[in-house]
Amino acid sequence: MEHYDIIIKNGLILTMDNRNSVVESGQVCIRKDAIARIASSGTETHEADVIIDANGGLILPGLINGHTHAAMSLFRGLADDLPLMEWLNAYIFPAEKRIDASFVYTGTLLACAEMILSGTTTFCDMYLFEDQVAEAASEAGVRCVAGEVLYDFPSPNYGNLENGFLYTESLIDKWRGHPLITIAVEPHSLFTCSPALLTRANETAMTHEVPLIIHVAETLSELTEIKRLYGKSPIEHLENLGILGPHLIADHAVHLNDWEMDQMAAHGVKVVHNPESNMKLASGIAPIPDLLRRGVTVGIGTDGCASNNNLDLFIEMDMAAKLHKAYAMDPTVMDAVTVLRMSTIEGARALGLDENIGSIEVGKKADIIIVDTRKPHLTPMYNPFSHVVYAARGNDVTHTIINGRLVMANGRLMTLDLEAVMDKARETSMAVRRWVLDP
Protein backbone atom coordinates (compact mmCIF):
# COMPACT_ATOMS: atom_id res chain seq x y z
CA MET A 1 0.00 0.00 0.00
CA GLU A 2 1.40 3.36 -1.04
CA HIS A 3 1.97 5.92 1.70
CA TYR A 4 1.80 9.69 1.10
CA ASP A 5 2.24 12.76 3.23
CA ILE A 6 -1.04 14.38 2.12
CA ILE A 7 -4.00 13.10 0.14
CA ILE A 8 -6.71 15.47 -1.08
CA LYS A 9 -9.80 13.50 -2.08
CA ASN A 10 -13.37 13.93 -3.27
CA GLY A 11 -12.96 17.05 -5.36
CA LEU A 12 -13.24 18.21 -8.96
CA ILE A 13 -9.64 18.71 -10.12
CA LEU A 14 -8.95 21.51 -12.59
CA THR A 15 -5.43 20.51 -13.58
CA MET A 16 -4.70 23.49 -15.89
CA ASP A 17 -2.42 21.23 -17.91
CA ASN A 18 -2.01 21.61 -21.68
CA ARG A 19 -5.47 20.13 -22.27
CA ASN A 20 -7.16 21.83 -19.30
CA SER A 21 -7.96 18.32 -18.10
CA VAL A 22 -10.64 17.86 -15.46
CA VAL A 23 -10.73 14.89 -13.06
CA GLU A 24 -14.16 14.12 -11.64
CA SER A 25 -14.28 13.04 -8.00
CA GLY A 26 -10.50 13.25 -8.01
CA GLN A 27 -7.71 12.83 -5.55
CA VAL A 28 -4.22 14.30 -5.43
CA CYS A 29 -1.50 12.44 -3.54
CA ILE A 30 1.48 14.45 -2.28
CA ARG A 31 4.81 13.09 -1.16
CA LYS A 32 7.28 15.56 0.34
CA ASP A 33 7.10 18.72 -1.82
CA ALA A 34 5.70 17.21 -5.02
CA ILE A 35 2.57 15.77 -6.59
CA ALA A 36 3.05 12.01 -6.71
CA ARG A 37 -0.29 10.78 -8.05
CA ILE A 38 -3.55 12.05 -9.56
CA ALA A 39 -6.56 9.75 -9.89
CA SER A 40 -10.24 9.34 -9.26
CA SER A 41 -11.13 8.94 -5.60
CA GLY A 42 -11.95 5.43 -4.44
CA THR A 43 -10.12 3.58 -7.20
CA GLU A 44 -7.47 2.43 -4.72
CA THR A 45 -6.90 2.72 -0.99
CA HIS A 46 -3.84 4.62 0.17
CA GLU A 47 -2.45 5.78 3.48
CA ALA A 48 -1.41 9.33 4.30
CA ASP A 49 -0.34 11.36 7.30
CA VAL A 50 -3.01 13.93 6.40
CA ILE A 51 -6.18 13.24 4.43
CA ILE A 52 -8.22 16.24 3.31
CA ASP A 53 -11.78 15.78 2.11
CA ALA A 54 -12.59 18.47 -0.48
CA ASN A 55 -16.30 17.68 0.02
CA GLY A 56 -17.08 17.96 -3.66
CA GLY A 57 -15.30 21.31 -4.01
CA LEU A 58 -12.72 22.42 -6.55
CA ILE A 59 -9.08 21.39 -6.39
CA LEU A 60 -6.86 23.63 -8.50
CA PRO A 61 -3.33 24.95 -8.72
CA GLY A 62 -2.45 27.76 -6.34
CA LEU A 63 -2.94 31.19 -7.89
CA ILE A 64 0.06 33.24 -8.99
CA ASN A 65 0.19 36.99 -8.33
CA GLY A 66 2.59 38.13 -11.04
CA HIS A 67 3.17 41.67 -9.79
CA THR A 68 2.82 43.27 -6.40
CA HIS A 69 4.54 45.39 -3.77
CA ALA A 70 3.69 43.29 -0.74
CA ALA A 71 4.77 45.67 2.02
CA MET A 72 2.48 48.35 0.58
CA SER A 73 -0.30 46.49 2.38
CA LEU A 74 0.56 49.01 5.11
CA PHE A 75 -0.35 51.84 2.69
CA ARG A 76 -3.80 50.39 1.92
CA GLY A 77 -6.22 53.31 1.54
CA LEU A 78 -3.52 55.90 2.23
CA ALA A 79 -4.04 58.01 -0.90
CA ASP A 80 -6.99 56.92 -2.97
CA ASP A 81 -8.61 58.61 -5.99
CA LEU A 82 -5.47 60.31 -7.29
CA PRO A 83 -3.57 60.22 -10.62
CA LEU A 84 -0.49 57.99 -10.68
CA MET A 85 2.16 60.71 -10.67
CA GLU A 86 0.48 62.72 -7.90
CA TRP A 87 -0.08 59.49 -5.97
CA LEU A 88 3.61 58.60 -6.30
CA ASN A 89 5.21 62.01 -5.80
CA ALA A 90 2.95 63.48 -3.13
CA TYR A 91 2.30 60.39 -1.02
CA ILE A 92 4.07 57.15 -1.84
CA PHE A 93 7.64 58.32 -2.50
CA PRO A 94 7.66 60.63 0.59
CA ALA A 95 6.37 57.81 2.79
CA GLU A 96 8.85 55.34 1.33
CA LYS A 97 11.74 57.59 2.32
CA ARG A 98 10.85 56.84 5.93
CA ILE A 99 10.39 53.08 5.82
CA ASP A 100 12.90 50.56 7.13
CA ALA A 101 13.48 46.81 7.14
CA SER A 102 11.04 46.25 10.01
CA PHE A 103 8.29 48.08 8.13
CA VAL A 104 8.78 45.91 5.04
CA TYR A 105 8.89 42.71 7.06
CA THR A 106 5.65 43.58 8.86
CA GLY A 107 3.87 44.65 5.68
CA THR A 108 4.97 41.54 3.83
CA LEU A 109 3.76 39.22 6.59
CA LEU A 110 0.39 40.96 6.40
CA ALA A 111 0.32 40.52 2.63
CA CYS A 112 1.35 36.88 2.87
CA ALA A 113 -1.48 36.23 5.31
CA GLU A 114 -3.98 37.84 2.94
CA MET A 115 -2.65 35.91 -0.03
CA ILE A 116 -2.60 32.51 1.68
CA LEU A 117 -6.15 33.02 2.93
CA SER A 118 -7.34 33.90 -0.60
CA GLY A 119 -5.57 31.11 -2.48
CA THR A 120 -2.43 32.78 -3.78
CA THR A 121 0.59 30.51 -3.43
CA THR A 122 3.20 32.51 -5.42
CA PHE A 123 3.82 36.24 -5.68
CA CYS A 124 6.34 38.34 -7.56
CA ASP A 125 7.48 41.35 -5.57
CA MET A 126 9.21 44.61 -6.40
CA TYR A 127 9.99 46.82 -3.44
CA LEU A 128 12.59 47.99 -0.93
CA PHE A 129 14.43 45.90 1.68
CA GLU A 130 13.63 42.82 -0.40
CA ASP A 131 15.71 40.58 1.82
CA GLN A 132 13.02 41.16 4.43
CA VAL A 133 10.35 40.32 1.84
CA ALA A 134 12.11 37.03 1.19
CA GLU A 135 12.48 36.34 4.91
CA ALA A 136 8.79 37.03 5.54
CA ALA A 137 7.68 34.90 2.59
CA SER A 138 9.92 32.06 3.76
CA GLU A 139 8.48 32.27 7.28
CA ALA A 140 4.91 32.31 5.95
CA GLY A 141 5.67 29.43 3.58
CA VAL A 142 4.75 31.35 0.41
CA ARG A 143 6.58 31.02 -2.89
CA CYS A 144 8.10 34.35 -3.91
CA VAL A 145 10.07 35.96 -6.72
CA ALA A 146 11.72 38.96 -5.05
CA GLY A 147 13.69 41.85 -6.48
CA GLU A 148 15.02 45.09 -4.99
CA VAL A 149 13.72 48.15 -6.80
CA LEU A 150 16.50 50.08 -8.55
CA TYR A 151 16.30 53.73 -9.59
CA ASP A 152 18.56 56.70 -10.17
CA PHE A 153 17.83 58.51 -6.92
CA PRO A 154 19.05 57.27 -3.51
CA SER A 155 17.19 54.41 -1.86
CA PRO A 156 16.24 54.36 1.83
CA ASN A 157 17.64 50.83 1.85
CA TYR A 158 20.90 50.78 -0.04
CA GLY A 159 21.68 54.47 -0.63
CA ASN A 160 23.40 55.06 -3.96
CA LEU A 161 22.83 52.97 -7.05
CA GLU A 162 26.16 51.16 -6.90
CA ASN A 163 25.12 49.73 -3.55
CA GLY A 164 21.81 48.77 -5.13
CA PHE A 165 23.53 46.49 -7.59
CA LEU A 166 25.69 45.03 -4.82
CA TYR A 167 22.56 44.43 -2.75
CA THR A 168 20.84 42.70 -5.68
CA GLU A 169 23.83 40.42 -6.22
CA SER A 170 23.89 39.61 -2.51
CA LEU A 171 20.23 38.59 -2.72
CA ILE A 172 20.97 36.30 -5.64
CA ASP A 173 23.81 34.68 -3.71
CA LYS A 174 21.92 34.36 -0.41
CA TRP A 175 18.73 32.82 -1.77
CA ARG A 176 20.18 30.63 -4.51
CA GLY A 177 18.74 27.12 -4.21
CA HIS A 178 16.02 28.03 -1.72
CA PRO A 179 12.88 25.93 -2.22
CA LEU A 180 10.54 28.94 -2.15
CA ILE A 181 12.52 32.08 -2.94
CA THR A 182 13.99 33.17 -6.27
CA ILE A 183 15.51 36.54 -7.07
CA ALA A 184 14.97 38.89 -10.02
CA VAL A 185 16.63 42.13 -11.12
CA GLU A 186 14.05 44.92 -10.95
CA PRO A 187 14.70 48.47 -12.18
CA HIS A 188 11.64 50.53 -11.34
CA SER A 189 10.66 52.08 -14.67
CA LEU A 190 11.97 53.81 -17.76
CA PHE A 191 11.25 57.27 -16.31
CA THR A 192 13.14 56.63 -13.04
CA CYS A 193 16.06 54.70 -14.56
CA SER A 194 18.71 55.99 -16.94
CA PRO A 195 19.76 54.01 -20.01
CA ALA A 196 22.98 53.12 -18.20
CA LEU A 197 21.04 51.71 -15.24
CA LEU A 198 18.73 49.71 -17.49
CA THR A 199 21.63 48.33 -19.50
CA ARG A 200 23.55 47.28 -16.41
CA ALA A 201 20.43 45.73 -14.87
CA ASN A 202 19.90 43.75 -18.05
CA GLU A 203 23.50 42.53 -18.03
CA THR A 204 23.15 41.49 -14.37
CA ALA A 205 19.98 39.53 -15.10
CA MET A 206 21.55 37.82 -18.10
CA THR A 207 24.71 36.94 -16.20
CA HIS A 208 22.80 35.32 -13.35
CA GLU A 209 20.05 33.90 -15.58
CA VAL A 210 17.25 35.53 -13.60
CA PRO A 211 14.27 37.60 -14.78
CA LEU A 212 14.46 41.31 -15.50
CA ILE A 213 11.26 43.02 -14.34
CA ILE A 214 10.26 46.62 -15.15
CA HIS A 215 7.13 48.78 -15.06
CA VAL A 216 6.61 49.50 -18.77
CA ALA A 217 4.20 51.81 -20.66
CA GLU A 218 1.90 52.16 -17.65
CA THR A 219 0.61 55.69 -18.27
CA LEU A 220 0.32 58.26 -21.04
CA SER A 221 2.49 60.64 -19.00
CA GLU A 222 5.23 58.01 -19.08
CA LEU A 223 5.00 57.84 -22.86
CA THR A 224 5.28 61.64 -23.06
CA GLU A 225 8.30 61.68 -20.76
CA ILE A 226 10.17 58.90 -22.56
CA LYS A 227 9.44 60.56 -25.89
CA ARG A 228 10.80 63.86 -24.54
CA LEU A 229 13.94 62.29 -23.12
CA TYR A 230 14.80 59.76 -25.83
CA GLY A 231 12.59 60.49 -28.83
CA LYS A 232 11.12 56.99 -28.62
CA SER A 233 8.23 55.04 -27.15
CA PRO A 234 9.00 52.83 -24.12
CA ILE A 235 9.25 49.64 -26.21
CA GLU A 236 11.34 51.39 -28.86
CA HIS A 237 13.61 52.61 -26.08
CA LEU A 238 14.04 49.10 -24.66
CA GLU A 239 14.57 47.67 -28.13
CA ASN A 240 17.24 50.30 -28.86
CA LEU A 241 19.02 49.34 -25.63
CA GLY A 242 18.97 45.67 -26.59
CA ILE A 243 16.87 44.72 -23.57
CA LEU A 244 13.88 43.02 -25.20
CA GLY A 245 14.04 39.26 -24.68
CA PRO A 246 12.37 36.26 -23.04
CA HIS A 247 13.93 37.17 -19.70
CA LEU A 248 12.07 40.51 -19.63
CA ILE A 249 8.78 40.81 -17.73
CA ALA A 250 6.91 44.01 -18.57
CA ASP A 251 4.51 44.97 -15.79
CA HIS A 252 1.34 46.80 -16.89
CA ALA A 253 2.14 47.29 -20.61
CA VAL A 254 -0.94 49.46 -21.05
CA HIS A 255 -0.06 51.79 -23.92
CA LEU A 256 1.26 49.79 -26.87
CA ASN A 257 0.85 50.08 -30.63
CA ASP A 258 0.82 47.23 -33.13
CA TRP A 259 4.55 47.48 -33.90
CA GLU A 260 5.43 47.36 -30.22
CA MET A 261 3.25 44.32 -29.61
CA ASP A 262 4.80 42.60 -32.63
CA GLN A 263 8.27 43.31 -31.24
CA MET A 264 7.35 41.99 -27.81
CA ALA A 265 6.00 38.80 -29.36
CA ALA A 266 9.05 38.38 -31.59
CA HIS A 267 11.43 38.75 -28.64
CA GLY A 268 9.43 36.56 -26.24
CA VAL A 269 8.78 39.37 -23.74
CA LYS A 270 6.38 38.40 -20.95
CA VAL A 271 3.63 40.67 -19.61
CA VAL A 272 1.83 40.90 -16.28
CA HIS A 273 -1.62 42.48 -16.46
CA ASN A 274 -2.85 44.56 -13.49
CA PRO A 275 -6.40 45.55 -14.43
CA GLU A 276 -7.71 46.83 -11.10
CA SER A 277 -4.71 49.04 -10.41
CA ASN A 278 -4.81 50.39 -13.97
CA MET A 279 -8.50 51.21 -13.57
CA LYS A 280 -8.14 52.77 -10.12
CA LEU A 281 -5.30 55.04 -11.24
CA ALA A 282 -7.01 55.67 -14.60
CA SER A 283 -3.87 54.49 -16.35
CA GLY A 284 -5.83 52.86 -19.16
CA ILE A 285 -6.77 49.42 -20.46
CA ALA A 286 -3.92 47.19 -21.58
CA PRO A 287 -4.36 45.50 -24.99
CA ILE A 288 -4.26 42.02 -23.48
CA PRO A 289 -6.42 40.27 -26.11
CA ASP A 290 -4.15 41.66 -28.84
CA LEU A 291 -1.05 40.43 -26.97
CA LEU A 292 -2.57 36.99 -26.48
CA ARG A 293 -3.44 36.75 -30.17
CA ARG A 294 0.23 37.36 -30.90
CA GLY A 295 1.25 34.54 -28.58
CA VAL A 296 2.64 36.74 -25.81
CA THR A 297 2.68 35.05 -22.40
CA VAL A 298 0.52 37.07 -19.98
CA GLY A 299 0.08 36.65 -16.25
CA ILE A 300 -2.12 38.57 -13.81
CA GLY A 301 -1.08 40.72 -10.85
CA THR A 302 -2.82 42.84 -8.26
CA ASP A 303 -0.12 45.51 -7.96
CA GLY A 304 0.25 46.86 -4.43
CA CYS A 305 -2.53 47.48 -1.93
CA ALA A 306 -2.08 51.24 -2.25
CA SER A 307 -3.34 51.13 -5.83
CA ASN A 308 -5.75 48.20 -5.72
CA ASN A 309 -6.59 47.84 -2.27
CA ASN A 310 -6.64 44.06 -2.03
CA LEU A 311 -4.57 41.03 -3.02
CA ASP A 312 -7.51 38.79 -3.95
CA LEU A 313 -6.74 37.22 -7.34
CA PHE A 314 -10.28 35.88 -7.68
CA ILE A 315 -11.55 39.47 -7.83
CA GLU A 316 -8.70 40.35 -10.21
CA MET A 317 -9.64 37.52 -12.58
CA ASP A 318 -13.30 38.54 -12.58
CA MET A 319 -12.32 42.13 -13.33
CA ALA A 320 -9.86 41.18 -16.08
CA ALA A 321 -12.44 39.10 -17.91
CA LYS A 322 -15.25 41.66 -17.72
CA LEU A 323 -13.15 44.76 -18.40
CA HIS A 324 -11.97 43.49 -21.77
CA LYS A 325 -15.43 42.25 -22.77
CA ALA A 326 -16.85 45.72 -22.15
CA TYR A 327 -13.97 47.48 -23.90
CA ALA A 328 -14.15 45.22 -26.97
CA MET A 329 -17.96 45.06 -26.92
CA ASP A 330 -17.48 41.32 -27.33
CA PRO A 331 -18.59 38.83 -24.64
CA THR A 332 -16.36 36.11 -26.06
CA VAL A 333 -13.14 38.03 -25.34
CA MET A 334 -11.05 36.86 -22.36
CA ASP A 335 -13.07 33.73 -21.66
CA ALA A 336 -12.90 32.11 -18.22
CA VAL A 337 -10.42 29.38 -19.17
CA THR A 338 -8.01 31.94 -20.64
CA VAL A 339 -8.18 34.12 -17.55
CA LEU A 340 -7.77 31.22 -15.12
CA ARG A 341 -4.74 30.05 -17.09
CA MET A 342 -3.29 33.56 -16.75
CA SER A 343 -3.49 33.17 -12.97
CA THR A 344 -2.05 29.65 -12.96
CA ILE A 345 0.08 28.03 -15.65
CA GLU A 346 0.56 31.13 -17.82
CA GLY A 347 1.40 33.16 -14.75
CA ALA A 348 4.00 30.55 -13.87
CA ARG A 349 5.34 30.71 -17.43
CA ALA A 350 5.61 34.50 -17.22
CA LEU A 351 7.83 34.14 -14.14
CA GLY A 352 9.87 31.29 -15.62
CA LEU A 353 8.50 28.80 -13.09
CA ASP A 354 6.20 26.70 -15.29
CA GLU A 355 8.40 23.60 -15.09
CA ASN A 356 7.65 23.43 -11.36
CA ILE A 357 4.30 25.10 -10.66
CA GLY A 358 1.12 26.40 -12.27
CA SER A 359 -0.67 23.12 -12.96
CA ILE A 360 -1.58 19.93 -11.15
CA GLU A 361 0.64 17.33 -12.81
CA VAL A 362 2.69 14.47 -11.42
CA GLY A 363 6.21 15.61 -10.62
CA LYS A 364 5.37 19.27 -10.16
CA LYS A 365 5.59 21.02 -6.82
CA ALA A 366 2.49 20.65 -4.69
CA ASP A 367 1.06 24.19 -4.77
CA ILE A 368 -2.66 23.46 -4.50
CA ILE A 369 -5.82 25.13 -3.19
CA ILE A 370 -9.33 23.90 -2.43
CA VAL A 371 -12.42 26.01 -3.11
CA ASP A 372 -15.53 25.20 -1.09
CA THR A 373 -18.49 25.22 -3.49
CA ARG A 374 -21.11 24.44 -0.84
CA LYS A 375 -22.28 28.05 -0.77
CA PRO A 376 -25.30 29.85 -2.20
CA HIS A 377 -23.27 31.98 -4.60
CA LEU A 378 -21.56 28.86 -5.95
CA THR A 379 -24.71 26.76 -6.33
CA PRO A 380 -25.50 25.24 -8.80
CA MET A 381 -22.32 24.70 -10.81
CA TYR A 382 -22.48 23.97 -14.53
CA ASN A 383 -19.02 25.15 -15.60
CA PRO A 384 -16.26 25.05 -12.96
CA PHE A 385 -13.93 27.34 -14.91
CA SER A 386 -16.47 30.13 -15.18
CA HIS A 387 -17.44 29.54 -11.54
CA VAL A 388 -13.86 30.22 -10.43
CA VAL A 389 -13.54 33.40 -12.51
CA TYR A 390 -17.00 34.93 -12.20
CA ALA A 391 -18.47 33.67 -8.92
CA ALA A 392 -15.77 32.57 -6.47
CA ARG A 393 -13.91 34.87 -4.08
CA GLY A 394 -10.80 34.47 -2.01
CA ASN A 395 -12.72 33.65 1.14
CA ASP A 396 -14.13 30.56 -0.57
CA VAL A 397 -10.68 28.95 -0.30
CA THR A 398 -10.53 26.50 2.61
CA HIS A 399 -7.07 24.91 2.22
CA THR A 400 -3.79 26.16 0.80
CA ILE A 401 -0.80 23.88 0.23
CA ILE A 402 2.56 25.30 -0.88
CA ASN A 403 5.54 23.13 -1.74
CA GLY A 404 3.80 20.19 -0.12
CA ARG A 405 3.21 22.05 3.15
CA LEU A 406 -0.26 22.73 4.50
CA VAL A 407 -0.18 26.48 5.22
CA MET A 408 -3.94 26.94 5.65
CA ALA A 409 -6.45 24.33 6.81
CA ASN A 410 -10.19 24.91 7.11
CA GLY A 411 -9.65 28.64 6.73
CA ARG A 412 -7.03 28.86 9.49
CA LEU A 413 -3.45 29.97 8.91
CA MET A 414 -0.96 27.32 9.98
CA THR A 415 2.28 29.27 9.56
CA LEU A 416 1.49 32.70 11.01
CA ASP A 417 -0.20 34.13 14.10
CA LEU A 418 -2.77 36.21 12.24
CA GLU A 419 -3.84 38.34 15.20
CA ALA A 420 -0.24 39.19 16.05
CA VAL A 421 0.49 40.10 12.42
CA MET A 422 -2.53 42.41 12.24
CA ASP A 423 -1.74 44.01 15.62
CA LYS A 424 1.78 44.84 14.45
CA ALA A 425 0.39 46.23 11.19
CA ARG A 426 -2.01 48.53 13.06
CA GLU A 427 0.83 49.73 15.28
CA THR A 428 3.01 50.47 12.23
CA SER A 429 0.18 52.35 10.53
CA MET A 430 0.34 55.00 13.25
CA ALA A 431 3.82 55.92 12.05
CA VAL A 432 2.58 56.12 8.45
CA ARG A 433 -0.14 58.53 9.54
CA ARG A 434 2.45 60.77 11.16
CA TRP A 435 4.67 60.70 8.06
CA VAL A 436 2.05 61.55 5.48
CA LEU A 437 -1.39 62.47 6.81
CA ASP A 438 -0.35 64.45 9.90
CA PRO A 439 3.17 65.74 9.14
N, C-alpha and C positions, 0 to 999 in steps of 0.2 A: 504493500500500500504506500503510495507516494505521500510524503509529508511536505507541507508548505508552511511558510511563516504566516501568510494571510490568504484567506480565500474570500472573495466577494461573490455571493450567489444570488440567484433569483432576481435578476435585473435585465433590462433591455440594453445590450451593449452597442453603443455607437462607436465603432472602432476608429473612424476617420482615416482608414487606410486608403490605398489608391483606388479602391472600388467603393469606398464609403460603406463597407460591409456592416450589416446589422446582425447581431446574434440574439435570437429570441430566448427568453428565460435562460440567460447566459451566466457563466461564472468565469471569474478571472483568478488565477492562482499565482501568487507572488512568492518568490524565494529570494531572500536577501533584498537587493535593490532593484530586481528586474522582474518582468512578467515571464512566468515560466510556462503557463498553459492557459488557453482560452477554449471554452467548450460550452455546451448546453448543460444547465444544471441537472443533476440527477442521473446523468449517464454513467458516472462512476462515483464511488465513495472515496473521499480523500480526507486525510487528517491535516489540521492546521493549528497553529498556536492561537490564531484569532480568526474567527469566522464571522463575516458581516453579511447580514441578510438585507439586500437592497429593497425588499418588500415590493417588488414589481416596478421599482423606479428606474431611472436612467443611469447607466454606468458609462462615463465618457472620459476622454483624456482631460487632464487638468488644463485650464485655460491659461493662455500666455499673453501677458500684458507687455506689448512690444516697446512701449515708451512711457516712462514716468519719471518723476522726481519725488521719490518716496518721502523724504523728510519734509517736503512741502505739505504733508498732511497737517503740520502745525500752523500752516498759513491758510487753512481751509476757511473761506468766507472773509478773509482779511480785506480784500479790495475787489469787490465784485462790480460788474456793470461798467467796466472801463476798457478803452482801446488797449491793444497789446503794448504799444510803446509807453503810454502813460502808466499802465499797470506795472511794467518792468521798471521804468526810470523813477517813478514817484513812490513806489511801494516796495516792490520785490527786491530790486538791487540795494536800496538803502537798508532794508531789513537783513539781507544776506551778508552785509558787511559786519554785522554784529554776531552772527551765529558762530558756534564752535563745534568741536567734535561731539560733545555731550548732546547738544541740540539735535544734530543729525542722527545720532544713535537712537535717541528717544523718538524722533519723528519717524524713523524707519521701522522701529518696532511697532509703532501704532499702525503704520501702513501695512506691514506684514500681517498683523492681526486681522485687519480689514480684508486683505486679499485672501488669506486662508479661509476665513469665514464665508467668503463669496465665491470660492472655487478657483481662484487663481493660484497656480502652482509655480509659475515662472514669471519674473519681471525683469525688464531691462531698464537700468537706472542711469541717469546723467545728473550728477549734482556735485556738491562739495564734500570734503572729508569722506571720500568714498570707501576708505578702509573701514570706517565705522558702519557704512551701509552694508558692506560685505560681512562684517562681524555680526550685525543685527540679523541679517538674512540667515547666516549660518546658525545662529542661536535659535531662530524661529523655525528653522528647517525648511526654508523656502529656496527654490532655485533662483539664481540671480546672475545677470550679466551686468557688471558694474564698471563705470568709467568716470574718472575725475574730469569735470568740465574745465576746458582750457580756453582762455581768452587773453587778449592783449593787455588788459589792465590787471593790476595786482589782485590776487585772490586772498580772501581771509584765511585760507588754509595754507597754501604753499608760498604766498608772496609773489615773487617775480616769475615770469614764464619759464625760465630755465629750471627753476625748482619744480614747476609743474610737470615738465617732462621727466625729471628725475623721480618725482612722486609716482607718475604713471608707470614707469619702468619698475619701481619698487613694488607696486601692486601686482604687476604681471609676475614678478619673481615670487612674491609671497604666496599668491593664491594658485600658482600653477599646480595642476593635478588634484585640486580640491573637488570632491564629488558634487558640490552644489554651486560653487562660485567660479565664474569665468570673468575675465577682464577685457574691456574694449578701450580703444583710444577715442576720446570724445571732445573735439573742439566744438565750442558752443554754436556758432553760426558764422555765416559769411560776413555779416556786418559787425561782428565783434572779434573777428580773427583775420589777421593779415595774410596775404598770399604765402609769406614765409612760414607762418605758423601752420597753415593748412598743409603746405608741402611737407614740412617736417613731421606733422602728425601722421600724414599718409605714409611716409617712409617708416615711421615707428610701427604702425599697424602692419605694414607689409613684412617688416623684419621679423616681428613676433608672431605673424600669422594670426592676428586677431582682428575683429571687426573695427571699422572706422565709422563712427556715428555722428551725424551733424544735423541740426535743424536746417532745413533747406526750403526756400520759396514758400515761407509760411504766410507772409503778408504782402500786400501791394506796396507798402512803404519800404519793405526790404528790397523788392524789385527796383524801386526808384533809387534807393541808396547804392545798390550794387551797380546799377547802370551809371550813376553819377561817378562812382569811384573807378570803375574798370571798363565802362562802355559795353558791358555784356549783361546778359541775364544770369541768374545764379547757376543754372546748368551749363551755360556756355563758359562761365568763369571756372567751374570745376573741370570741365572738359579741357580748357586751355591749360590748366595746371596739371593735367594728367592724372586726375584723382578718380575719375569715374571707373568703376570696376565692381566685380561681384562681392568684394569685401566691404563696399560702401552701403550703409543704411541711411537713407534720407528720411528724416522724421518730418511729417506733415506733407510736404510736396503738394501744396495747394495750387500754386499758380504756375502752370506748365502749358507750353504750346505743343503742337504736334511734333515738331522737330525735337524738342527736348524729351518728350516721351519716347520717341524713336531711339534717341541716343541712350536713354536709360535702359531700354529693353536690350539694345545691342551690346551694352557693356555689362549687363547682368546686375544692375543696381537694384537693391531691395528698398522697399518703401514701408513705412509704418503710418497707418491712417489714424488720426485722432479727431473723429467727427465732433464729439461734444465740446472739446476745447476750442476747436475751430469755429463752431457756432457761437459759443459763449463770448469769445473775443471778437466775433464778426470778422474773422480772418478770411473766410470764404469756404467754398466747397471743393475739395480735392477731386480731380478727375479720375477717381478710382476705377469705374467701369472701363474707361479708355485704357488705363494702365493694364488692367487684367486682360483685356482683349489683345494687348501686345505681348502677353506672357510675362509681365513683370510680377515678381513675388511680392505680395502685400500682406502685412500683418496688421493687427489692430492694437492701439494703445489708448490709455485714458489721459495721458499727460499728467501733470501734477494736480493735487487737490485744490490749489489756488486758482486753477483755470478750468476746473471741471465740476467739481467739488466732491466727487466720489471715485472709488477705484473698482466699481462693480462692472465687470466686463459683460455681464448679461444685459445691463442697460445699454452699454456701448454698442453691443451687437444689434440690438433692437433699433437704436438710433441710426447706425450705419446703414442698415437695410432700408429703413423708411426714408431717410434723408435723400438718398440717391433715386429712389422711386419717384419722389415728389419733384426733384430737380429735373429728371429726365422725362417726367410725365409718362412713365412706363412701369407698370407694376411687376414686370418680369425681371427688371434690373436688380442685381444684388439679391438673388434668391437666398433662402435660408441656408442651404447646404454650402454655398459659396462663402457666406459670412461666417458660419461656424468653422469652416476650414481655415479662414483667416485668423481665427482665435485659437486654433489648435495646430494642425500640421503645417499650414502655410506660415503661421507665426513662428513656429520652430524653424522652418526653412529660412525665414528672413533673418533670424539670429544665428544661423549656421549650426543649429542643434537638432536638425530633423533626423539624423542618424540615431539619436538617443531618445527623443521625446516627441510629443505631438500627436501620437496615435497609439492605440492599444494593439500592440503586435508582440508576439513572442520574441524575447531578446531585448526589447526596449526597456528603458527605465520605467519603474512603476510610479508614474505620476497620474493619478486617477481620482476622479470625484464621483460622488453619487448625488443625484437630484431626486428628491422626494416628490413624486407626482400625485400623492394622495391628498390633494388640496383642491378646493373649488376652482381656483383659477387655472388649474392644470387638468381639469376633468371636463369632458372626456378627452382622449388623445387619439387623433387619427394619424398625425404625422409627427414623429418625435423630433425631427430636425427643426421644423417650424415652431414646435412647442418650445424648444430651447431658446430660439432666437426671439420669438414674438411674445411669449407668455411667461417664461421662467424669470426669476430674479435671484440675486445672489443668496438671499436668505432661504432659498429652497434647497441649497446644498446642505447635506447632513454629514458627509464624511469627505475628508481630504487626505489623500496619501501622496507623499512626495518622496521619491527615491526609495520606495518600499517602506517608508516610515509613516505610521498613522499620526498625522499632526492635528486632525480634528475628528472627533467621534461623536455622533449624535448631537451635532451643533456646539460641542464644547472644545475649546482649544486645549491641546495636549502639551504644547511646547512653551507656552507663555502664560503668565499670570495676567489675564486681561484687565482686571480691575486695577492692578498695580501699574500697568502700562498706561491706562487712561488717566489715572491720578497724576502720574508724572507728566503726561501731555498737558493736562489742565494747568499744572504748576508752571510749566515752561511757557504756556500761552500768556501768562501774566507779564513775562519779560517782553514778549512780542508786542503786547499792547503798549508798553512803555516806549519801545523803540519807534513805533510807527503811528499809533493812534493817539497817544498822549505824550508827545515828545517834550 
